[in-house]
Amino acid sequence: MTTNATPTPGAQLVAPKDHTLIMIDFQSQMSFATKSIDAVMLRNNAALVAHSAAGFGVSTILTTVAEKSFSGPMFTEITDAFPGQALLDRTSMNTWEDATVIERINEIGKNRIVLSGLWTSVCIVGPALSAIDQGFEVYVIADACGDVSEEAHERAMERMIQAGARPMTSLQYLLELQRDWARTETYDMTTGIAKRFGGAYGLGIIYAKTMFGASEGSHAQAAE
């Protein structure tokens, strides 16, 4: 028996230029009722996703619902990563039913969509199922989403997965964009984001670098 393996990435892995990230309704009013994830963790994970996307130049749409009249501003952890970028405010709970958002998606022109936001069962399920129905590939960053209960979040994730969406996590998103520690042009940025928002993994990077001068992969030798 012979094999034909090659050192090439799988087609289902995300890359900086192959998708549009849509960050949806990370707003005060939506977060007040979110119980499936701790608010501090939610804000941290949202920041991790936002700064990862901004750093790698990912096409990103930031959208809110009833920002001025009800839901409040988007988390500054997100908007700080995209200074000056316009927020697309909606009235519809389903982002995919907003003409301005769809116009922007078509302008960007990418068939792969990555979603994160509040609440999972409404404002993420809606665009996820709608996009899949129209032939888009959909990924959902599960730990950068939240809902009114763990049950609501988990059932929403299951529903999207059953329809063909692919789940991932915020740290996974960052590391999948980097993927190879020999990519020195983004190495410091990636580890810098991980140090700020990567939890225990980030602490490990700080410790290893401080105590031993260590770096991921072969970058240590390249840096020396």
Backbone as JSON, one array per atom type, in Angstrom:
{
  "sequence": "MTTNATPTPGAQLVAPKDHTLIMIDFQSQMSFATKSIDAVMLRNNAALVAHSAAGFGVSTILTTVAEKSFSGPMFTEITDAFPGQALLDRTSMNTWEDATVIERINEIGKNRIVLSGLWTSVCIVGPALSAIDQGFEVYVIADACGDVSEEAHERAMERMIQAGARPMTSLQYLLELQRDWARTETYDMTTGIAKRFGGAYGLGIIYAKTMFGASEGSHAQAAE",
  "N": [[0.84, -1.19, 0.0], [0.59, 2.16, -0.88], [1.09, 5.65, -0.1], [0.06, 9.06, -0.68], [0.78, 11.47, 0.54], [1.25, 14.97, 1.03], [3.16, 17.92, 1.95], [1.14, 20.04, 2.47], [-1.41, 22.44, 3.34], [-4.74, 21.63, 4.49], [-7.79, 22.17, 2.68], [-9.9, 23.12, 4.2], [-8.89, 24.62, 6.24], [-8.66, 27.9, 7.62], [-7.45, 30.92, 6.14], [-5.75, 34.11, 6.07], [-6.63, 35.65, 3.8], [-8.83, 34.4, 2.7], [-11.43, 34.61, 3.61], [-14.33, 36.28, 5.02], [-14.7, 37.95, 8.01], [-17.32, 38.35, 10.28], [-18.37, 40.28, 12.84], [-20.75, 40.39, 15.28], [-23.09, 42.31, 16.99], [-21.81, 42.74, 19.5], [-22.53, 44.16, 22.09], [-23.55, 46.25, 24.84], [-26.25, 45.88, 25.88], [-26.9, 43.4, 24.85], [-25.01, 41.8, 26.07], [-25.66, 41.89, 28.77], [-27.61, 39.96, 29.36], [-26.34, 37.65, 28.72], [-25.39, 34.47, 29.59], [-24.07, 32.13, 29.1], [-21.36, 32.27, 28.94], [-18.72, 33.73, 30.79], [-18.63, 37.25, 31.29], [-16.18, 38.65, 31.27], [-14.47, 36.79, 30.06], [-15.76, 36.57, 27.61], [-15.43, 39.19, 26.53], [-12.65, 39.22, 26.38], [-12.16, 37.12, 24.54], [-13.46, 38.1, 22.31], [-11.87, 40.32, 21.81], [-9.47, 39.0, 21.21], [-10.13, 37.71, 18.79], [-10.78, 39.97, 17.2], [-8.36, 41.49, 17.16], [-6.67, 39.62, 16.05], [-7.77, 39.31, 13.47], [-7.53, 41.95, 12.51], [-4.75, 42.29, 12.6], [-3.82, 40.41, 10.73], [-4.95, 41.35, 8.46], [-7.54, 40.57, 7.68], [-10.57, 40.62, 5.88], [-13.14, 42.37, 7.32], [-16.3, 42.75, 8.83], [-18.05, 44.84, 10.93], [-20.88, 44.86, 12.86], [-23.86, 46.19, 14.31], [-26.89, 46.21, 16.31], [-29.6, 48.33, 16.55], [-28.05, 50.43, 17.76], [-28.02, 53.14, 18.78], [-30.55, 53.48, 19.88], [-31.19, 51.39, 21.63], [-29.4, 49.07, 22.15], [-26.77, 49.9, 22.63], [-23.19, 50.8, 22.5], [-20.66, 49.08, 20.5], [-18.32, 46.72, 21.86], [-15.37, 48.19, 23.07], [-13.01, 46.79, 22.96], [-13.11, 45.56, 20.55], [-13.6, 47.59, 18.6], [-11.33, 49.14, 18.96], [-9.41, 47.7, 17.67], [-9.94, 48.17, 15.06], [-9.61, 50.98, 14.15], [-11.5, 53.78, 13.2], [-13.12, 52.35, 11.46], [-16.29, 51.97, 9.97], [-19.32, 51.13, 11.62], [-21.87, 48.89, 10.83], [-25.07, 49.48, 11.32], [-28.13, 47.87, 12.22], [-31.64, 46.98, 11.88], [-32.69, 44.49, 11.76], [-32.75, 41.27, 13.28], [-31.5, 39.13, 12.11], [-28.56, 39.26, 10.58], [-28.06, 38.66, 7.92], [-30.28, 39.48, 6.56], [-30.06, 42.14, 6.21], [-29.71, 44.73, 3.99], [-27.53, 46.47, 3.61], [-25.37, 45.21, 4.88], [-25.24, 42.86, 3.32], [-24.63, 43.97, 0.86], [-22.04, 44.84, 1.4], [-20.77, 42.38, 1.91], [-20.92, 41.25, -0.64], [-19.35, 43.09, -2.02], [-16.84, 42.57, -0.92], [-16.54, 39.89, -1.67], [-15.98, 37.16, -1.0], [-16.33, 33.67, -0.49], [-16.32, 32.36, 1.87], [-17.32, 32.54, 5.19], [-16.8, 33.77, 8.43], [-18.12, 33.75, 11.64], [-18.93, 35.56, 14.64], [-20.39, 36.5, 17.77], [-23.26, 37.95, 19.53], [-26.67, 37.16, 20.17], [-25.96, 33.66, 20.27], [-28.07, 31.93, 19.47], [-29.8, 33.45, 18.0], [-28.74, 35.84, 16.63], [-26.5, 34.75, 15.48], [-27.17, 32.18, 14.53], [-29.09, 32.95, 12.6], [-27.71, 34.41, 10.37], [-25.85, 32.38, 9.82], [-27.31, 30.05, 8.97], [-28.65, 31.19, 6.84], [-26.57, 32.01, 5.12], [-25.33, 29.54, 4.55], [-27.43, 28.35, 3.18], [-27.31, 29.79, 0.86], [-25.05, 28.9, -0.34], [-22.59, 29.53, 0.82], [-19.55, 28.88, 2.64], [-19.43, 28.36, 6.1], [-18.05, 29.29, 9.18], [-18.02, 29.18, 12.72], [-17.04, 30.93, 15.53], [-16.98, 29.57, 18.43], [-16.44, 30.18, 21.17], [-16.39, 32.87, 21.1], [-18.89, 33.69, 21.05], [-22.12, 34.01, 22.58], [-24.93, 33.32, 24.8], [-28.26, 33.41, 26.28], [-28.36, 31.3, 27.99], [-26.52, 28.3, 28.83], [-27.71, 26.12, 27.64], [-29.15, 27.3, 25.51], [-27.03, 28.31, 23.95], [-25.57, 25.95, 23.32], [-27.5, 24.37, 21.97], [-27.93, 26.0, 19.78], [-25.38, 25.99, 18.56], [-25.25, 23.26, 17.88], [-27.35, 23.11, 16.06], [-26.41, 24.72, 13.95], [-24.07, 23.33, 13.23], [-25.18, 20.91, 12.38], [-26.32, 21.83, 10.08], [-24.14, 22.31, 8.55], [-22.19, 24.14, 9.3], [-18.92, 25.02, 10.55], [-17.36, 24.63, 13.6], [-15.13, 26.56, 15.66], [-12.52, 27.91, 17.81], [-11.54, 30.94, 19.55], [-8.74, 31.25, 20.11], [-7.78, 29.23, 18.51], [-8.48, 30.31, 16.04], [-6.67, 32.51, 15.8], [-4.19, 31.07, 15.79], [-4.5, 29.46, 13.59], [-4.5, 31.28, 11.53], [-1.85, 32.12, 11.64], [-0.27, 29.69, 11.63], [2.31, 28.69, 10.82], [5.31, 28.83, 12.48], [7.59, 29.69, 11.3], [6.96, 31.81, 9.75], [8.09, 34.64, 9.89], [7.41, 37.3, 9.57], [4.96, 37.75, 10.75], [5.23, 36.69, 13.2], [5.97, 37.99, 15.71], [3.74, 39.63, 16.06], [1.65, 37.74, 16.28], [2.41, 36.24, 18.6], [2.41, 38.35, 20.35], [-0.31, 39.11, 20.44], [-1.3, 36.76, 21.54], [-0.04, 36.85, 24.05], [-1.37, 38.99, 25.24], [-4.12, 38.3, 25.13], [-4.38, 35.57, 25.22], [-4.74, 33.99, 27.5], [-3.77, 31.33, 29.66], [-2.03, 30.16, 27.84], [-0.81, 32.39, 26.7], [0.5, 33.36, 28.98], [2.33, 31.32, 29.27], [3.98, 31.73, 27.04], [5.11, 34.2, 27.71], [6.48, 33.47, 30.06], [8.31, 31.48, 29.11], [9.83, 32.96, 27.29], [10.9, 34.95, 28.93], [12.29, 33.54, 30.95], [13.93, 31.68, 29.62], [14.56, 32.63, 27.14], [13.17, 31.51, 25.09], [11.45, 30.56, 22.03], [8.66, 29.9, 19.83], [8.82, 27.04, 17.64], [11.34, 27.18, 15.12], [12.02, 29.77, 15.35], [13.53, 30.94, 17.31], [16.23, 30.44, 16.71], [16.39, 31.83, 14.3], [15.92, 34.4, 15.15], [18.06, 34.95, 16.78]],
  "CA": [[0.0, 0.0, 0.0], [1.35, 3.4, -0.94], [0.35, 6.87, 0.23], [0.42, 10.21, -1.51], [0.72, 12.65, 1.39], [2.1, 16.11, 0.65], [3.22, 18.91, 3.03], [0.29, 21.17, 2.1], [-2.54, 22.57, 4.27], [-6.06, 21.22, 4.04], [-8.61, 23.25, 2.11], [-10.86, 23.63, 5.18], [-8.22, 25.54, 7.16], [-8.85, 29.29, 7.22], [-6.25, 31.72, 5.89], [-6.12, 35.53, 6.19], [-7.23, 36.26, 2.62], [-9.85, 33.56, 2.06], [-12.73, 34.68, 4.27], [-14.8, 37.51, 5.64], [-15.12, 37.84, 9.41], [-18.42, 39.23, 10.66], [-18.53, 40.36, 14.3], [-22.15, 40.8, 15.34], [-23.84, 42.69, 18.19], [-21.07, 42.74, 20.77], [-23.03, 45.4, 22.67], [-23.86, 46.17, 26.27], [-27.57, 45.32, 26.16], [-26.87, 41.98, 24.52], [-24.14, 41.08, 27.0], [-26.26, 41.85, 30.11], [-28.37, 38.72, 29.55], [-25.53, 36.51, 28.3], [-25.05, 33.63, 30.75], [-23.36, 30.91, 28.7], [-19.94, 32.53, 29.06], [-18.41, 34.86, 31.66], [-18.5, 38.5, 30.53], [-14.77, 38.97, 31.1], [-13.96, 35.86, 29.05], [-16.36, 36.95, 26.33], [-14.75, 40.39, 26.03], [-11.28, 38.82, 26.05], [-12.17, 36.32, 23.32], [-13.82, 39.01, 21.22], [-10.66, 41.09, 21.52], [-8.52, 38.09, 20.55], [-10.58, 37.55, 17.4], [-10.68, 41.25, 16.5], [-6.96, 41.86, 16.96], [-6.12, 38.64, 15.1], [-8.24, 39.67, 12.13], [-6.92, 43.23, 12.12], [-3.32, 42.09, 12.39], [-3.58, 39.64, 9.52], [-5.61, 41.99, 7.32], [-8.74, 39.85, 7.28], [-11.75, 41.43, 5.55], [-13.96, 42.28, 8.52], [-17.51, 43.57, 8.95], [-18.53, 45.05, 12.29], [-22.28, 45.26, 12.76], [-24.6, 46.35, 15.55], [-28.34, 46.3, 16.16], [-30.2, 49.42, 17.33], [-26.96, 50.94, 18.6], [-28.34, 54.4, 19.43], [-31.86, 53.49, 20.53], [-31.44, 50.32, 22.6], [-28.38, 48.08, 22.51], [-25.53, 50.51, 23.07], [-22.02, 50.72, 21.61], [-19.89, 47.84, 20.39], [-17.19, 46.63, 22.79], [-14.18, 48.92, 22.62], [-11.96, 45.82, 22.66], [-13.23, 45.26, 19.13], [-13.44, 48.8, 17.77], [-9.94, 49.6, 19.06], [-8.61, 46.95, 16.69], [-10.29, 48.68, 13.73], [-9.86, 52.41, 14.32], [-12.09, 54.48, 12.07], [-14.01, 51.54, 10.62], [-17.72, 52.21, 10.19], [-20.15, 50.03, 12.11], [-23.11, 48.79, 10.08], [-26.17, 49.3, 12.28], [-29.27, 47.19, 11.61], [-32.87, 46.77, 12.64], [-33.01, 43.07, 11.69], [-31.99, 40.37, 14.13], [-30.69, 38.32, 11.2], [-27.65, 40.11, 9.82], [-28.13, 38.32, 6.49], [-31.44, 40.14, 5.97], [-29.77, 43.57, 6.12], [-29.21, 44.99, 2.64], [-26.23, 47.13, 3.66], [-24.39, 44.17, 5.18], [-25.12, 41.99, 2.15], [-23.9, 44.74, -0.15], [-20.62, 44.81, 1.77], [-20.3, 41.0, 1.68], [-20.74, 41.09, -2.09], [-18.2, 43.91, -2.42], [-15.63, 41.83, -0.53], [-16.52, 38.84, -2.66], [-15.4, 35.9, -0.54], [-17.38, 32.68, -0.29], [-16.15, 31.76, 3.2], [-17.74, 33.48, 6.21], [-16.54, 33.4, 9.82], [-19.05, 34.51, 12.47], [-18.89, 35.58, 16.1], [-21.28, 37.55, 18.25], [-24.33, 37.73, 20.51], [-26.64, 35.89, 20.85], [-25.72, 32.54, 19.37], [-29.29, 31.29, 18.97], [-30.58, 34.38, 17.18], [-27.96, 36.7, 15.74], [-25.51, 33.94, 14.78], [-27.9, 31.16, 13.78], [-29.75, 33.55, 11.44], [-26.82, 34.53, 9.22], [-25.19, 31.12, 9.5], [-28.19, 29.21, 8.15], [-28.95, 31.91, 5.59], [-25.38, 31.95, 4.26], [-25.19, 28.16, 4.1], [-28.49, 28.12, 2.19], [-26.92, 30.45, -0.39], [-23.84, 28.29, -0.87], [-21.37, 29.98, 1.48], [-18.95, 28.11, 3.73], [-19.6, 29.12, 7.34], [-17.35, 28.9, 10.4], [-18.51, 29.9, 13.89], [-16.08, 30.93, 16.64], [-17.94, 29.23, 19.48], [-16.18, 30.85, 22.44], [-16.58, 34.3, 20.91], [-20.34, 33.83, 20.97], [-22.74, 33.78, 23.89], [-26.39, 33.31, 24.77], [-28.93, 33.64, 27.56], [-28.09, 30.13, 28.83], [-25.66, 27.31, 28.18], [-28.58, 25.32, 26.78], [-29.43, 28.05, 24.29], [-25.8, 28.37, 23.15], [-25.21, 24.63, 22.83], [-28.46, 23.94, 20.95], [-27.68, 26.81, 18.59], [-24.19, 25.45, 17.92], [-25.6, 21.98, 17.28], [-28.2, 23.37, 14.89], [-25.57, 25.21, 12.86], [-23.19, 22.24, 12.81], [-26.01, 19.98, 11.61], [-26.57, 22.43, 8.77], [-22.89, 22.34, 7.8], [-21.22, 25.11, 9.82], [-17.74, 24.42, 11.18], [-17.02, 25.35, 14.83], [-13.73, 26.75, 16.05], [-12.39, 28.76, 18.99], [-10.85, 32.2, 19.29], [-7.3, 31.01, 20.03], [-7.59, 28.43, 17.3], [-8.55, 31.24, 14.91], [-5.38, 33.19, 15.73], [-3.1, 30.17, 15.44], [-4.73, 28.97, 12.23], [-4.06, 32.35, 10.64], [-0.37, 32.08, 11.65], [-0.07, 28.32, 11.16], [3.71, 28.26, 10.73], [6.13, 29.77, 13.25], [8.67, 30.21, 10.45], [6.48, 33.05, 9.11], [8.65, 35.62, 10.82], [6.81, 38.63, 9.41], [3.8, 37.87, 11.64], [5.52, 35.96, 14.44], [5.88, 38.86, 16.89], [2.35, 40.06, 16.2], [0.86, 36.61, 16.77], [2.73, 35.97, 20.0], [1.99, 39.53, 21.12], [-1.76, 38.97, 20.67], [-1.47, 35.64, 22.48], [0.36, 37.31, 25.38], [-2.4, 39.89, 25.77], [-5.48, 37.76, 25.18], [-4.36, 34.11, 25.1], [-4.89, 33.27, 28.77], [-2.62, 30.57, 30.16], [-1.08, 29.98, 26.74], [-0.04, 33.63, 26.64], [1.42, 33.38, 30.12], [3.41, 30.39, 28.98], [4.91, 32.39, 26.11], [5.84, 35.21, 28.48], [7.39, 32.76, 30.97], [9.4, 30.83, 28.36], [10.7, 33.99, 26.71], [11.59, 35.65, 30.01], [13.17, 32.67, 31.71], [14.86, 30.89, 28.83], [14.74, 33.21, 25.82], [12.63, 30.53, 24.15], [10.45, 30.96, 21.06], [8.02, 28.78, 19.15], [9.44, 26.52, 16.44], [12.75, 27.49, 14.87], [12.18, 31.22, 15.32], [14.58, 31.33, 18.25], [17.5, 30.47, 16.0], [16.33, 32.89, 13.3], [15.97, 35.69, 15.83], [19.39, 35.14, 17.32]],
  "C": [[0.88, 1.24, 0.0], [0.46, 4.58, -0.56], [0.84, 8.01, -0.64], [0.29, 11.5, -0.71], [1.67, 13.73, 0.88], [2.08, 17.14, 1.78], [2.45, 20.19, 2.68], [-0.91, 21.24, 3.04], [-3.85, 22.1, 3.65], [-6.9, 22.41, 3.6], [-9.57, 23.85, 3.13], [-10.21, 24.51, 6.25], [-8.43, 26.97, 6.68], [-7.49, 29.97, 7.06], [-6.67, 33.19, 5.85], [-6.91, 36.09, 5.01], [-8.39, 35.48, 2.03], [-11.24, 33.67, 2.68], [-13.06, 36.1, 4.7], [-15.23, 37.2, 7.06], [-16.24, 38.83, 9.66], [-18.59, 39.16, 12.17], [-19.84, 41.08, 14.59], [-22.59, 41.11, 16.77], [-23.11, 42.47, 19.5], [-21.36, 44.08, 21.46], [-23.5, 45.18, 24.1], [-25.18, 45.46, 26.54], [-27.61, 43.83, 25.87], [-26.06, 41.19, 25.55], [-24.75, 40.97, 28.39], [-26.94, 40.51, 30.37], [-27.58, 37.49, 29.16], [-25.03, 35.73, 29.52], [-24.23, 32.4, 30.38], [-21.86, 31.04, 28.82], [-19.75, 33.75, 29.96], [-18.14, 36.11, 30.83], [-17.04, 38.88, 30.28], [-14.15, 38.08, 30.03], [-14.5, 36.21, 27.67], [-15.65, 38.15, 25.72], [-13.31, 40.06, 25.61], [-11.24, 38.07, 24.72], [-12.54, 37.16, 22.11], [-12.62, 39.86, 20.81], [-9.62, 40.26, 20.8], [-8.87, 37.92, 19.09], [-10.36, 38.83, 16.62], [-9.23, 41.62, 16.18], [-6.26, 40.88, 16.02], [-6.49, 39.03, 13.67], [-7.59, 40.96, 11.64], [-5.44, 43.05, 11.78], [-2.99, 41.37, 11.1], [-4.29, 40.23, 8.29], [-6.82, 41.25, 6.8], [-9.86, 40.85, 6.95], [-12.77, 41.26, 6.67], [-15.13, 43.25, 8.45], [-17.88, 43.63, 10.42], [-19.96, 45.56, 12.21], [-22.97, 45.23, 14.11], [-26.09, 46.34, 15.24], [-28.85, 47.39, 17.1], [-29.2, 50.06, 18.29], [-27.39, 52.17, 19.4], [-29.61, 54.34, 20.27], [-32.03, 52.45, 21.63], [-30.21, 49.58, 23.08], [-27.06, 48.65, 22.96], [-24.36, 50.25, 22.14], [-21.4, 49.33, 21.57], [-18.72, 47.89, 21.37], [-15.98, 47.39, 22.23], [-13.01, 47.98, 22.33], [-11.95, 45.45, 21.17], [-12.94, 46.5, 18.29], [-12.02, 49.36, 17.84], [-9.04, 48.91, 18.04], [-8.82, 47.46, 15.27], [-10.59, 50.17, 13.81], [-10.41, 53.05, 13.04], [-13.01, 53.66, 11.2], [-15.46, 51.78, 10.98], [-18.4, 50.94, 10.69], [-21.46, 50.05, 11.33], [-24.24, 48.48, 11.04], [-27.41, 48.77, 11.56], [-30.52, 47.33, 12.47], [-33.19, 45.28, 12.71], [-32.15, 42.27, 12.66], [-31.06, 39.49, 13.3], [-29.86, 39.24, 10.33], [-27.78, 39.88, 8.32], [-29.34, 38.95, 5.8], [-31.25, 41.65, 5.87], [-29.09, 43.86, 4.79], [-27.82, 45.61, 2.64], [-25.11, 46.12, 3.95], [-24.17, 43.28, 3.97], [-24.38, 42.69, 1.03], [-22.4, 44.7, 0.13], [-20.03, 43.41, 1.56], [-20.03, 40.77, 0.2], [-19.57, 41.92, -2.62], [-16.89, 43.19, -2.1], [-15.45, 40.61, -1.42], [-15.89, 37.52, -2.26], [-16.5, 34.93, -0.13], [-17.3, 31.98, 1.07], [-16.43, 32.84, 4.24], [-17.39, 32.92, 7.59], [-17.35, 34.33, 10.71], [-18.67, 34.45, 13.94], [-19.83, 36.68, 16.56], [-22.3, 37.07, 19.26], [-25.69, 37.93, 19.83], [-26.52, 34.77, 19.85], [-26.99, 32.05, 18.7], [-30.11, 32.18, 18.05], [-29.68, 35.05, 16.15], [-26.79, 35.99, 15.07], [-26.18, 32.84, 13.97], [-28.51, 31.75, 12.5], [-28.84, 33.69, 10.24], [-26.13, 33.23, 8.84], [-26.05, 30.26, 8.58], [-28.52, 29.87, 6.82], [-27.79, 31.83, 4.62], [-25.18, 30.55, 3.7], [-26.21, 27.87, 3.0], [-28.14, 28.74, 0.84], [-25.57, 29.99, -0.92], [-22.54, 28.75, -0.26], [-20.86, 28.91, 2.45], [-19.04, 28.95, 4.99], [-18.82, 28.46, 8.47], [-17.91, 29.76, 11.53], [-17.48, 29.78, 15.02], [-16.88, 30.8, 17.93], [-17.7, 29.99, 20.78], [-16.07, 32.36, 22.29], [-18.03, 34.55, 20.53], [-20.91, 33.6, 22.36], [-24.25, 33.88, 23.78], [-26.95, 33.41, 26.19], [-28.78, 32.46, 28.51], [-27.15, 29.21, 28.08], [-26.47, 26.44, 27.22], [-28.83, 26.02, 25.45], [-28.2, 28.08, 23.37], [-25.5, 27.01, 22.52], [-26.18, 24.14, 21.75], [-28.27, 24.72, 19.65], [-26.45, 26.3, 17.84], [-24.5, 24.13, 17.21], [-26.41, 22.19, 16.0], [-27.37, 23.83, 13.7], [-24.64, 24.12, 12.33], [-23.96, 21.23, 11.96], [-26.28, 20.5, 10.21], [-25.3, 22.57, 7.94], [-21.88, 23.36, 8.25], [-20.09, 24.39, 10.54], [-17.37, 25.23, 12.42], [-15.52, 25.48, 15.02], [-13.71, 27.63, 17.29], [-11.53, 29.97, 18.66], [-9.34, 32.01, 19.19], [-6.95, 30.18, 18.81], [-7.6, 29.32, 16.07], [-7.22, 31.97, 14.72], [-4.3, 32.26, 15.2], [-3.27, 29.59, 14.04], [-4.33, 30.02, 11.2], [-2.53, 32.38, 10.54], [0.14, 30.78, 11.04], [1.37, 27.83, 11.13], [4.57, 29.29, 11.46], [7.33, 30.3, 12.45], [8.24, 31.46, 9.69], [6.85, 34.23, 10.02], [8.01, 36.99, 10.72], [5.6, 38.84, 10.31], [4.04, 37.2, 12.99], [5.33, 36.83, 15.68], [4.46, 39.34, 17.13], [1.5, 38.94, 16.8], [1.14, 36.32, 18.24], [2.35, 37.15, 20.89], [0.5, 39.5, 21.43], [-2.02, 37.87, 21.67], [-1.1, 36.05, 23.89], [-0.72, 38.15, 26.03], [-3.73, 39.19, 26.04], [-5.54, 36.23, 25.23], [-4.39, 33.34, 26.39], [-3.61, 32.57, 29.2], [-1.58, 30.32, 29.08], [-0.19, 31.21, 26.61], [0.94, 33.76, 27.79], [2.6, 32.45, 29.91], [4.45, 30.98, 28.03], [5.77, 33.4, 26.86], [6.89, 34.54, 29.37], [8.59, 32.2, 30.21], [10.38, 31.86, 27.8], [11.53, 34.67, 27.8], [12.64, 34.79, 30.69], [14.26, 32.03, 30.87], [15.18, 31.51, 27.47], [14.17, 32.34, 24.73], [11.61, 31.16, 23.21], [9.86, 29.73, 20.42], [8.83, 28.35, 17.94], [10.9, 26.86, 16.33], [13.02, 28.98, 14.9], [13.3, 31.69, 16.25], [15.93, 31.45, 17.54], [17.53, 31.62, 14.99], [16.5, 34.25, 13.96], [17.36, 35.98, 16.37], [20.36, 35.67, 16.25]]
}
